[in-house]
Amino acid sequence: MTGPLPRSALALAANVLGVGALFLPWTAYAAHGGAALTGWGYQVAAGAVLVAALAAAASAPGAAQGAVPLTEAALGTAQGRALRAYYALGVTAGQVVVALVSAGFLAQALRPVLPRAATGACIGWVAAGVLVLSAVLAPSGRSLPAGLPVFGAVLVLLVAASALAGPAPAAPPAAPEVTPGGIGRAAALQFFVVVGWEAAGRLTPVTGVRRVAGPLAGVAAVGALYAGALLAAPSAGTDGSVAGLALPDLGGSGAGRVAAAALAVAAAVFCARNVRTAARLTAHLAAGPGHGTRAAAVASAAVGAVAVLGVALVRSGNLAATDVLAVPNAMACAVFLTAACACVAVTTGARRALGVAAVAGYLPLLPFLGVALLIPLAVLAAAVGSAVLAAHRGRARPRGPA
C-alpha cells in the first residue's frame, strides 16, 4: 500500500524510534519487571491521545505546524523559548547515555580481545571520544543519514533475535519485585524512547485531518515493536558494565558480537546527529535565529563538554545512567504537556477535549520524574521572567521629542 497514510505512519515511527529502543527494554525490565510492559502501554495510550490532539490542532484555522511554532502562536514567545530550552537540555543530557551505550556495545563486540579488567576504562574513553568527535562534526553542517531511526528499529529486532537464538545465560536475571508506583516509574523511565510524538502535527498537512489514522498507525507500530523487545527482555542475557544501565548481552557468540558492533556504530551516529541538534538549539537560544558559524561552534563545544562531564560522573560512580536519563525524561514530559496545552488553546469543542485528555494523560506521571522535574519549571520561570522584564524595559524607555 502506498500513499499519504503509510508515509505518515512511517514518518512518525522514524521520528520516534531512536537509540533509546536499543537498550531501554532491558533497562526498564531490570528496574521494574513486568511493570515495564504495563508502563509502556500507558505511554502508547497517552501518545495516541497526544497525536490525535495535535492533528486536530493542526487543522484549526491559521494554526502553526510543529510543536515550537504552535506553542509560540498559542501560548506566547516565552513558552516557545522555554520549549526550545527543554529540547536543548534533554538532547544534551541524553547524549551522555547514548555515548555510553555505543561504548558498551563496542566492549561486547571486542570481548574476546578486551581484558575484562580494561572494560570500564574502555567504555569511559570510547564514550568521551564519541562525544568529542560529535561536537567537532556538529558545526560543519554535514548531513547524516535521515533514515537512521528506521535502521535503529531494524537493529532492535536483530538484538531481540540474537538474544533469543543464542544460548540461555547461566543465571537468568530474576524479575524484580513490582513495588507500589512501579508502573508510573516504568512509564516515566521510558519517555526517552518516544520523544517525537509531538512531530505528528507536521504530518497533518500531508495526510489531511481525516487521515489521523496515519500518525496513529505510527504510534501503534512503535508500540508493537517496543513491546516485542520488552517481552524478549526477560530471556536475554544482561550486561551491567555501565552503571545504572542494563544492555542486552550479545557478546557470547560471533553473530551476537557482529550485532553488537553494528549497534555501537548506530548509537555513535545517532549521537553525532543529536549533538548537532542540541548545538543548533543552544546557538538559537544564545544568539538568536540568525546565529553564525562562530555561535554554532561555541554551542557544539559547550554541548560536548557538558556531555563528557556527564560521562565522567557516571564512570566515577557519582551518577548512574538512569539518573542522567531523568533529565531528558523530564524534558520530554514538559514538551508533551506544553504541546497539549497549546492544543487546548487553539481548538474548541470536541477537538479541545482531545487536548484536555492529553494534558490529563501526562499529569499523573509528574510525581515519578523526581527532582529533574524542577529543571523545566525553572526554565519556564526564567523564560517568562525574561519576557516580563523585556516588556517592562520597553514600556520604561523614554520617548523622544514629539
The 8 nearest C-alpha neighbors of each residue, nearest first, counted from 0:
[[1, 2, 5, 4, 6, 3, 8, 9],
 [2, 0, 5, 3, 6, 4, 7, 9],
 [1, 3, 4, 5, 6, 0, 7, 206],
 [4, 2, 6, 206, 5, 7, 205, 1],
 [3, 5, 213, 7, 6, 2, 8, 206],
 [6, 4, 8, 7, 3, 9, 213, 1],
 [7, 5, 3, 9, 8, 4, 10, 2],
 [6, 8, 10, 213, 4, 5, 9, 214],
 [9, 7, 217, 213, 214, 5, 216, 11],
 [10, 8, 12, 6, 7, 11, 13, 217],
 [11, 9, 7, 13, 8, 12, 6, 14],
 [10, 12, 14, 217, 8, 13, 9, 214],
 [13, 11, 217, 9, 15, 14, 10, 221],
 [12, 14, 148, 10, 149, 11, 15, 16],
 [13, 15, 11, 12, 195, 16, 10, 148],
 [16, 14, 195, 12, 193, 13, 194, 11],
 [17, 15, 148, 13, 12, 14, 152, 192],
 [18, 16, 148, 19, 20, 151, 15, 192],
 [17, 19, 21, 20, 266, 151, 269, 97],
 [20, 18, 192, 21, 17, 23, 22, 191],
 [19, 21, 18, 22, 23, 192, 17, 16],
 [22, 20, 18, 19, 155, 23, 151, 24],
 [23, 21, 246, 20, 24, 25, 19, 26],
 [22, 24, 26, 25, 19, 27, 20, 21],
 [25, 23, 229, 27, 26, 22, 228, 28],
 [24, 26, 28, 23, 232, 27, 245, 22],
 [25, 27, 245, 23, 29, 28, 24, 244],
 [28, 26, 30, 24, 25, 35, 29, 23],
 [29, 27, 32, 25, 31, 30, 26, 35],
 [28, 30, 26, 27, 31, 25, 32, 245],
 [31, 29, 27, 28, 26, 32, 175, 185],
 [30, 32, 28, 34, 35, 27, 29, 175],
 [31, 33, 28, 174, 175, 34, 35, 29],
 [34, 32, 35, 36, 31, 28, 37, 177],
 [33, 35, 182, 37, 32, 36, 31, 38],
 [36, 34, 185, 38, 33, 27, 37, 31],
 [35, 37, 39, 38, 34, 33, 40, 229],
 [38, 36, 40, 34, 39, 35, 182, 41],
 [39, 37, 186, 182, 41, 35, 185, 40],
 [38, 40, 42, 36, 41, 37, 186, 35],
 [41, 39, 37, 43, 38, 42, 44, 36],
 [40, 42, 38, 44, 39, 43, 45, 37],
 [41, 43, 39, 45, 40, 44, 46, 186],
 [44, 42, 46, 40, 41, 45, 222, 47],
 [43, 45, 41, 47, 46, 42, 40, 48],
 [46, 44, 42, 48, 47, 360, 43, 41],
 [47, 45, 43, 49, 44, 48, 42, 50],
 [46, 48, 50, 44, 49, 45, 215, 43],
 [47, 49, 51, 45, 46, 50, 357, 52],
 [48, 50, 46, 52, 357, 51, 47, 53],
 [49, 51, 47, 53, 52, 48, 199, 46],
 [52, 50, 54, 48, 49, 53, 47, 55],
 [53, 51, 353, 49, 354, 55, 54, 50],
 [54, 52, 56, 200, 50, 55, 51, 57],
 [53, 55, 51, 57, 200, 52, 56, 203],
 [54, 56, 52, 53, 58, 57, 350, 51],
 [57, 55, 53, 59, 342, 58, 54, 346],
 [58, 56, 54, 55, 59, 62, 200, 53],
 [57, 59, 56, 55, 208, 60, 54, 62],
 [58, 60, 56, 62, 57, 61, 346, 55],
 [61, 59, 62, 58, 57, 345, 56, 63],
 [60, 62, 59, 63, 58, 57, 345, 64],
 [63, 61, 59, 60, 57, 64, 69, 58],
 [62, 64, 69, 68, 61, 65, 57, 72],
 [65, 63, 201, 200, 69, 68, 57, 62],
 [64, 66, 201, 68, 200, 67, 69, 198],
 [65, 67, 69, 68, 338, 70, 197, 64],
 [66, 68, 70, 69, 79, 65, 71, 82],
 [69, 67, 71, 70, 63, 65, 66, 72],
 [70, 68, 63, 72, 66, 67, 71, 65],
 [69, 71, 67, 73, 341, 74, 68, 72],
 [72, 70, 75, 79, 76, 68, 74, 69],
 [71, 73, 69, 70, 75, 74, 68, 63],
 [72, 74, 70, 341, 71, 344, 69, 75],
 [73, 75, 70, 71, 72, 78, 341, 76],
 [76, 74, 71, 77, 78, 72, 73, 79],
 [75, 77, 71, 79, 78, 80, 74, 72],
 [78, 76, 80, 382, 383, 79, 75, 386],
 [79, 77, 81, 80, 76, 75, 82, 74],
 [80, 78, 71, 76, 82, 81, 77, 67],
 [79, 81, 77, 83, 82, 78, 76, 84],
 [82, 80, 78, 84, 379, 79, 83, 382],
 [81, 83, 79, 85, 84, 80, 78, 334],
 [84, 82, 86, 80, 81, 85, 87, 79],
 [83, 85, 81, 87, 82, 86, 88, 80],
 [86, 84, 82, 330, 88, 83, 87, 89],
 [85, 87, 83, 89, 84, 88, 90, 82],
 [86, 88, 277, 84, 90, 85, 280, 89],
 [89, 87, 91, 85, 86, 90, 84, 92],
 [88, 90, 327, 86, 92, 330, 91, 87],
 [89, 91, 93, 87, 92, 88, 277, 86],
 [90, 92, 88, 93, 89, 94, 277, 87],
 [93, 91, 89, 94, 90, 95, 88, 327],
 [92, 94, 90, 95, 91, 96, 327, 89],
 [93, 95, 97, 96, 92, 91, 98, 270],
 [96, 94, 306, 93, 98, 97, 92, 310],
 [95, 97, 99, 94, 98, 93, 100, 320],
 [98, 96, 94, 100, 99, 95, 270, 266],
 [97, 99, 126, 101, 100, 96, 95, 94],
 [100, 98, 96, 102, 126, 101, 97, 103],
 [99, 101, 103, 97, 98, 102, 96, 104],
 [102, 100, 263, 266, 98, 104, 99, 103],
 [101, 103, 122, 105, 99, 126, 100, 125],
 [104, 102, 100, 106, 105, 101, 122, 99],
 [103, 105, 107, 259, 263, 106, 101, 102],
 [104, 106, 108, 102, 107, 263, 103, 260],
 [105, 107, 109, 103, 104, 108, 110, 102],
 [108, 106, 250, 104, 110, 105, 109, 259],
 [107, 109, 256, 105, 260, 259, 106, 110],
 [110, 108, 106, 107, 113, 112, 111, 105],
 [109, 111, 107, 113, 112, 108, 106, 250],
 [112, 110, 109, 113, 114, 108, 250, 107],
 [113, 111, 110, 109, 114, 108, 115, 106],
 [112, 114, 110, 109, 111, 115, 117, 118],
 [115, 113, 117, 116, 112, 118, 110, 111],
 [114, 116, 118, 117, 113, 110, 119, 112],
 [115, 117, 114, 118, 119, 120, 113, 121],
 [118, 116, 114, 115, 120, 119, 121, 113],
 [117, 119, 121, 115, 120, 116, 122, 106],
 [120, 118, 122, 121, 117, 123, 240, 116],
 [119, 121, 123, 122, 117, 118, 124, 116],
 [122, 120, 118, 124, 119, 123, 125, 117],
 [121, 123, 102, 125, 119, 120, 124, 103],
 [124, 122, 120, 126, 121, 125, 314, 127],
 [123, 125, 127, 121, 126, 122, 128, 120],
 [124, 126, 128, 122, 127, 102, 123, 121],
 [127, 125, 98, 99, 129, 123, 102, 128],
 [126, 128, 124, 130, 125, 307, 129, 131],
 [129, 127, 125, 131, 130, 126, 124, 132],
 [130, 128, 126, 132, 127, 131, 133, 125],
 [129, 131, 133, 127, 128, 132, 303, 134],
 [130, 132, 128, 134, 133, 129, 303, 127],
 [133, 131, 135, 129, 134, 130, 128, 136],
 [134, 132, 271, 130, 136, 131, 135, 137],
 [135, 133, 131, 299, 137, 303, 132, 136],
 [134, 136, 132, 133, 137, 131, 138, 299],
 [135, 137, 133, 134, 139, 138, 132, 271],
 [136, 138, 275, 134, 139, 135, 133, 140],
 [139, 137, 296, 140, 295, 136, 299, 135],
 [140, 138, 141, 136, 137, 135, 296, 292],
 [141, 139, 138, 137, 142, 136, 275, 143],
 [142, 140, 139, 143, 136, 137, 138, 275],
 [141, 143, 140, 144, 145, 272, 139, 137],
 [142, 144, 145, 141, 272, 268, 271, 147],
 [145, 143, 146, 147, 142, 268, 272, 148],
 [144, 146, 147, 143, 148, 142, 149, 13],
 [147, 145, 144, 149, 148, 150, 13, 151],
 [146, 148, 150, 149, 145, 144, 151, 269],
 [149, 147, 151, 17, 13, 150, 16, 146],
 [148, 150, 152, 13, 151, 147, 146, 153],
 [151, 149, 147, 153, 148, 152, 154, 146],
 [150, 152, 148, 154, 149, 153, 17, 147],
 [153, 151, 149, 155, 154, 150, 148, 16],
 [152, 154, 150, 156, 155, 151, 149, 157],
 [153, 155, 157, 151, 156, 152, 158, 150],
 [156, 154, 152, 158, 153, 157, 21, 159],
 [155, 157, 159, 154, 153, 158, 160, 152],
 [158, 156, 154, 160, 155, 159, 161, 153],
 [157, 159, 155, 161, 156, 160, 154, 162],
 [158, 160, 156, 162, 157, 161, 228, 163],
 [161, 159, 157, 163, 158, 162, 164, 156],
 [162, 160, 158, 164, 159, 163, 165, 255],
 [163, 161, 235, 159, 165, 160, 164, 158],
 [162, 164, 160, 161, 165, 159, 235, 234],
 [165, 163, 161, 162, 160, 166, 159, 167],
 [166, 164, 162, 163, 161, 167, 252, 251],
 [165, 167, 168, 164, 163, 162, 251, 252],
 [166, 168, 165, 169, 236, 235, 234, 171],
 [169, 167, 170, 236, 171, 166, 235, 234],
 [168, 170, 171, 167, 166, 236, 172, 235],
 [169, 171, 168, 172, 167, 173, 236, 237],
 [172, 170, 168, 173, 169, 236, 234, 167],
 [173, 171, 170, 174, 233, 237, 236, 29],
 [174, 172, 175, 171, 233, 29, 170, 32],
 [173, 175, 32, 172, 176, 29, 233, 33],
 [176, 174, 32, 31, 173, 177, 30, 29],
 [175, 177, 178, 174, 32, 31, 33, 30],
 [178, 176, 181, 31, 175, 32, 34, 179],
 [177, 179, 181, 176, 180, 31, 182, 175],
 [180, 178, 181, 177, 182, 183, 184, 176],
 [179, 181, 183, 182, 178, 184, 367, 177],
 [180, 182, 184, 178, 179, 183, 185, 177],
 [183, 181, 38, 34, 185, 184, 180, 186],
 [182, 184, 186, 180, 185, 181, 364, 187],
 [185, 183, 187, 181, 367, 186, 182, 188],
 [186, 184, 182, 35, 188, 38, 183, 187],
 [185, 187, 38, 183, 189, 184, 188, 39],
 [188, 186, 184, 189, 185, 190, 183, 364],
 [189, 187, 185, 186, 190, 184, 328, 191],
 [188, 190, 191, 186, 187, 192, 185, 39],
 [189, 191, 328, 192, 193, 187, 188, 331],
 [190, 192, 189, 328, 193, 19, 194, 327],
 [193, 191, 19, 190, 189, 20, 194, 16],
 [192, 194, 15, 190, 195, 191, 196, 16],
 [195, 193, 15, 196, 331, 192, 191, 190],
 [194, 196, 15, 197, 198, 14, 193, 11],
 [195, 197, 198, 194, 199, 193, 50, 46],
 [196, 198, 195, 199, 66, 200, 335, 50],
 [199, 197, 195, 196, 200, 201, 65, 11],
 [200, 198, 202, 197, 201, 50, 196, 214],
 [201, 199, 53, 54, 202, 198, 57, 65],
 [200, 202, 64, 65, 199, 203, 198, 204],
 [203, 201, 199, 205, 200, 204, 7, 206],
 [202, 204, 207, 206, 205, 201, 200, 208],
 [205, 203, 207, 202, 206, 201, 208, 57],
 [206, 204, 203, 202, 207, 3, 7, 201],
 [205, 207, 203, 210, 3, 204, 202, 4],
 [208, 206, 203, 210, 209, 204, 205, 211],
 [207, 209, 210, 211, 203, 58, 54, 55],
 [210, 208, 207, 211, 206, 212, 203, 54],
 [211, 209, 212, 206, 207, 208, 213, 4],
 [210, 212, 213, 209, 208, 214, 215, 54],
 [211, 213, 215, 210, 214, 216, 4, 209],
 [212, 214, 4, 8, 216, 7, 211, 215],
 [215, 213, 8, 217, 216, 7, 212, 211],
 [216, 214, 212, 218, 217, 213, 47, 219],
 [217, 215, 219, 213, 8, 214, 218, 212],
 [216, 218, 8, 12, 214, 220, 215, 11],
 [219, 217, 215, 221, 216, 220, 222, 47],
 [218, 220, 216, 222, 217, 221, 223, 215],
 [221, 219, 217, 223, 222, 218, 216, 224],
 [222, 220, 224, 218, 219, 223, 12, 225],
 [221, 223, 219, 225, 220, 224, 226, 43],
 [224, 222, 226, 220, 221, 225, 219, 227],
 [225, 223, 227, 221, 226, 222, 220, 228],
 [224, 226, 228, 227, 222, 223, 221, 229],
 [227, 225, 229, 223, 228, 224, 222, 230],
 [228, 226, 230, 224, 225, 229, 223, 231],
 [227, 229, 231, 225, 226, 230, 24, 159],
 [230, 228, 24, 226, 232, 231, 227, 225],
 [229, 231, 227, 228, 232, 226, 233, 36],
 [232, 230, 228, 229, 233, 234, 159, 227],
 [231, 233, 229, 235, 25, 234, 230, 228],
 [234, 232, 235, 231, 230, 28, 172, 174],
 [235, 233, 232, 231, 236, 163, 171, 167],
 [236, 234, 162, 232, 233, 163, 237, 247],
 [235, 237, 248, 168, 247, 171, 234, 238],
 [236, 238, 248, 247, 246, 245, 235, 239],
 [237, 239, 248, 246, 245, 240, 247, 236],
 [240, 238, 245, 241, 244, 237, 246, 242],
 [239, 241, 238, 242, 119, 103, 244, 118],
 [242, 240, 244, 239, 243, 103, 99, 245],
 [243, 241, 319, 244, 320, 240, 239, 313],
 [242, 244, 319, 320, 321, 241, 245, 239],
 [243, 245, 241, 242, 26, 320, 239, 246],
 [246, 244, 26, 239, 25, 238, 237, 29],
 [245, 247, 238, 22, 237, 25, 248, 244],
 [248, 246, 237, 236, 238, 249, 25, 235],
 [247, 249, 237, 238, 236, 250, 246, 235],
 [250, 248, 255, 251, 256, 259, 247, 162],
 [249, 251, 107, 256, 255, 252, 248, 108],
 [250, 252, 249, 255, 253, 256, 248, 165],
 [253, 251, 255, 254, 250, 256, 249, 165],
 [252, 254, 256, 255, 257, 251, 250, 108],
 [255, 253, 257, 256, 252, 258, 161, 249],
 [254, 256, 249, 258, 252, 257, 253, 250],
 [255, 257, 108, 259, 250, 253, 258, 254],
 [256, 258, 254, 260, 259, 255, 261, 253],
 [257, 259, 255, 261, 256, 260, 262, 254],
 [260, 258, 256, 262, 104, 108, 257, 261],
 [261, 259, 263, 257, 108, 262, 258, 105],
 [262, 260, 258, 264, 259, 263, 265, 257],
 [261, 263, 265, 259, 260, 264, 266, 258],
 [264, 262, 101, 260, 104, 266, 105, 261],
 [263, 265, 267, 261, 262, 266, 268, 260],
 [266, 264, 262, 268, 267, 263, 261, 269],
 [265, 267, 269, 101, 263, 264, 268, 18],
 [268, 266, 270, 264, 269, 265, 101, 263],
 [269, 267, 271, 270, 265, 266, 264, 272],
 [268, 270, 266, 272, 267, 271, 273, 265],
 [269, 271, 267, 273, 268, 272, 94, 274],
 [270, 272, 133, 268, 274, 269, 273, 275],
 [273, 271, 269, 275, 270, 274, 268, 276],
 [272, 274, 276, 270, 275, 271, 269, 277],
 [275, 273, 277, 271, 276, 272, 270, 278],
 [274, 276, 137, 278, 273, 272, 277, 279],
 [277, 275, 273, 279, 274, 278, 280, 272],
 [278, 276, 87, 274, 280, 279, 275, 90],
 [279, 277, 299, 298, 281, 275, 276, 280],
 [280, 278, 276, 282, 281, 277, 283, 275],
 [279, 281, 283, 277, 278, 282, 87, 276],
 [282, 280, 278, 284, 283, 279, 298, 87],
 [281, 283, 285, 279, 284, 298, 280, 286],
 [284, 282, 287, 280, 288, 281, 286, 285],
 [283, 285, 281, 282, 287, 286, 280, 84],
 [286, 284, 282, 283, 287, 281, 294, 290],
 [285, 287, 290, 283, 282, 284, 294, 288],
 [286, 288, 283, 289, 290, 284, 285, 282],
 [289, 287, 283, 290, 286, 284, 282, 291],
 [290, 288, 287, 291, 286, 283, 282, 294],
 [291, 289, 286, 288, 287, 294, 283, 282],
 [292, 290, 294, 293, 295, 289, 286, 282],
 [291, 293, 295, 294, 296, 138, 290, 139],
 [292, 294, 296, 295, 291, 297, 290, 298],
 [293, 295, 297, 296, 291, 292, 282, 290],
 [296, 294, 292, 298, 293, 297, 138, 282],
 [297, 295, 293, 299, 138, 298, 294, 292],
 [298, 296, 294, 300, 295, 299, 301, 293],
 [297, 299, 278, 301, 295, 282, 300, 296],
 [300, 298, 278, 302, 134, 296, 301, 297],
 [301, 299, 303, 297, 298, 302, 134, 304],
 [300, 302, 298, 304, 299, 303, 297, 305],
 [303, 301, 299, 305, 304, 300, 91, 298],
 [304, 302, 300, 306, 134, 301, 305, 130],
 [303, 305, 301, 307, 306, 302, 300, 308],
 [306, 304, 308, 302, 303, 307, 301, 309],
 [305, 307, 309, 95, 303, 308, 304, 302],
 [308, 306, 310, 304, 309, 127, 305, 303],
 [309, 307, 311, 305, 306, 310, 304, 312],
 [308, 310, 306, 312, 307, 311, 95, 313],
 [309, 311, 307, 313, 308, 312, 95, 314],
 [310, 312, 308, 314, 309, 313, 315, 307],
 [313, 311, 309, 315, 317, 310, 314, 318],
 [314, 312, 318, 310, 316, 315, 311, 319],
 [313, 315, 311, 316, 312, 310, 123, 242],
 [316, 314, 312, 313, 317, 311, 318, 310],
 [317, 315, 313, 314, 318, 312, 319, 242],
 [316, 318, 312, 315, 313, 319, 314, 311],
 [319, 317, 313, 316, 312, 322, 320, 323],
 [320, 318, 243, 322, 242, 321, 313, 323],
 [319, 321, 243, 323, 322, 244, 242, 96],
 [320, 322, 324, 323, 319, 243, 325, 244],
 [323, 321, 319, 325, 320, 324, 318, 326],
 [322, 324, 320, 321, 325, 326, 92, 319],
 [325, 323, 321, 326, 322, 327, 328, 320],
 [324, 326, 328, 322, 323, 327, 371, 329],
 [325, 327, 329, 324, 328, 371, 323, 89],
 [328, 89, 326, 330, 329, 324, 93, 325],
 [327, 329, 325, 190, 331, 326, 330, 191],
 [328, 330, 332, 326, 372, 327, 331, 368],
 [329, 331, 327, 333, 85, 328, 89, 332],
 [332, 330, 334, 328, 333, 329, 194, 327],
 [331, 333, 335, 329, 334, 330, 336, 328],
 [334, 332, 330, 336, 331, 335, 337, 329],
 [335, 333, 331, 337, 332, 336, 338, 330],
 [336, 334, 332, 338, 337, 333, 339, 331],
 [335, 337, 339, 333, 338, 334, 358, 332],
 [336, 338, 340, 334, 339, 335, 333, 341],
 [339, 337, 341, 335, 340, 336, 66, 334],
 [338, 340, 342, 336, 354, 341, 337, 358],
 [341, 339, 343, 337, 342, 338, 336, 344],
 [340, 342, 344, 338, 70, 339, 343, 73],
 [343, 341, 339, 354, 56, 340, 344, 345],
 [342, 344, 354, 351, 340, 341, 346, 345],
 [343, 345, 341, 342, 346, 73, 340, 74],
 [346, 344, 342, 343, 73, 56, 341, 59],
 [347, 345, 351, 343, 350, 344, 56, 342],
 [348, 346, 351, 350, 349, 345, 343, 352],
 [347, 349, 351, 350, 352, 346, 353, 343],
 [350, 348, 352, 351, 347, 353, 346, 354],
 [351, 349, 352, 353, 348, 347, 55, 346],
 [350, 352, 347, 346, 343, 354, 353, 348],
 [351, 353, 349, 355, 350, 354, 356, 348],
 [354, 352, 52, 356, 351, 350, 355, 357],
 [355, 353, 343, 357, 52, 351, 339, 342],
 [354, 356, 352, 358, 357, 353, 359, 343],
 [355, 357, 359, 353, 354, 358, 360, 352],
 [358, 356, 354, 360, 49, 359, 355, 48],
 [359, 357, 355, 360, 356, 361, 339, 336],
 [358, 360, 356, 362, 357, 361, 355, 363],
 [361, 359, 357, 358, 45, 362, 356, 363],
 [360, 362, 358, 364, 359, 363, 357, 336],
 [361, 363, 359, 364, 365, 360, 358, 336],
 [364, 362, 361, 365, 360, 366, 359, 183],
 [365, 363, 362, 361, 367, 366, 183, 187],
 [364, 366, 367, 368, 362, 363, 361, 372],
 [367, 365, 364, 368, 369, 363, 362, 183],
 [366, 368, 184, 365, 369, 364, 183, 187],
 [369, 367, 365, 366, 372, 329, 187, 371],
 [370, 368, 371, 367, 372, 366, 325, 365],
 [369, 371, 372, 373, 368, 374, 325, 326],
 [372, 370, 373, 369, 326, 374, 325, 329],
 [371, 373, 370, 374, 329, 368, 369, 375],
 [372, 374, 376, 371, 370, 375, 377, 369],
 [373, 375, 377, 372, 376, 371, 378, 326],
 [376, 374, 378, 377, 373, 379, 372, 330],
 [375, 377, 373, 379, 374, 378, 380, 372],
 [378, 376, 380, 374, 375, 379, 373, 381],
 [379, 377, 375, 381, 380, 376, 81, 382],
 [380, 378, 382, 376, 81, 381, 377, 375],
 [379, 381, 377, 383, 378, 382, 384, 376],
 [382, 380, 384, 378, 379, 383, 385, 377],
 [383, 381, 379, 385, 77, 384, 380, 81],
 [382, 384, 386, 380, 77, 385, 381, 379],
 [385, 383, 381, 387, 386, 382, 380, 388],
 [384, 386, 388, 382, 383, 387, 381, 389],
 [385, 387, 383, 389, 384, 388, 77, 390],
 [386, 388, 384, 390, 389, 385, 391, 383],
 [389, 387, 391, 385, 390, 386, 384, 392],
 [388, 390, 386, 392, 391, 387, 385, 393],
 [389, 391, 393, 387, 388, 392, 386, 394],
 [392, 390, 388, 394, 393, 389, 387, 395],
 [393, 391, 395, 389, 394, 390, 396, 388],
 [392, 394, 390, 391, 396, 395, 389, 388],
 [393, 395, 391, 392, 396, 390, 397, 389],
 [396, 394, 392, 393, 391, 397, 390, 398],
 [397, 395, 393, 394, 392, 398, 391, 399],
 [398, 396, 395, 399, 394, 393, 400, 392],
 [397, 399, 396, 400, 401, 395, 394, 393],
 [398, 400, 401, 397, 396, 395, 394, 393],
 [401, 399, 398, 397, 396, 395, 394, 393],
 [400, 399, 398, 397, 396, 394, 395, 393]]
